Amino acid sequence: MPQLNPAPWFAILVFSWVTFLAILPPKVMAHIFPNEPTFQSTDTPKTQSWTWPW
């Protein structure tokens, strides 16, 4: 089984994680939402009571 030698696989694992951590977070953090959320008002709307037709 050639996978038992950890030297090349560990280096590939470390370099791939360093690459991912160096490239992906700035791209994710630079994302801008197209619509900013608006806050809802705290006023409760005046509701009419329901009149049943029977």
N, C-alpha and C positions, 0 to 999 in steps of 0.2 A: 504494500500500500504506500504510494508515494506521498500521501497527505500527512504522514507521521513526522516529516521534517518541518518544523514550524518556522524556520528562518525565512523563506521567501513569502509564505502566506501571511505571516504576521506583518512584514514590511508592506505588502500590498494592502492589507487591512488598514494599517495606520495611515498610509499615504492617501487611500481613498477617503477615509474619514476627514483627514485634514483638508482635502480638496473640497469635499461637500460642505464642511463647516466654514471654509473661506469664501465659497462662491454663493451658496444658497441663502444664508441669512440676510445679506444686504439686498438681494433681489426681493425677498419676501417683505422686508421692512420698508422697501421703497414703494410698495403697492399702495395705491390711493383708491379709496372707495368713490364711485361716481356720484353717489347721493349721500350726503351727510345726514345722519338721523336728526330729526327734530323732536324737541321735547313736547310732551303732551301737557295741556294746561291742567291745573289742579282743581279748576272749577267743575262742580258737578252740573250736568245739564238738567234743565227743568223738563221733567217728563210728565206726560198726561196720563191719567189713570185710564185703563182699558175699560171700555163699556161694552159689555157682552150683548149681542143682538137678541137674545131670547129673553 
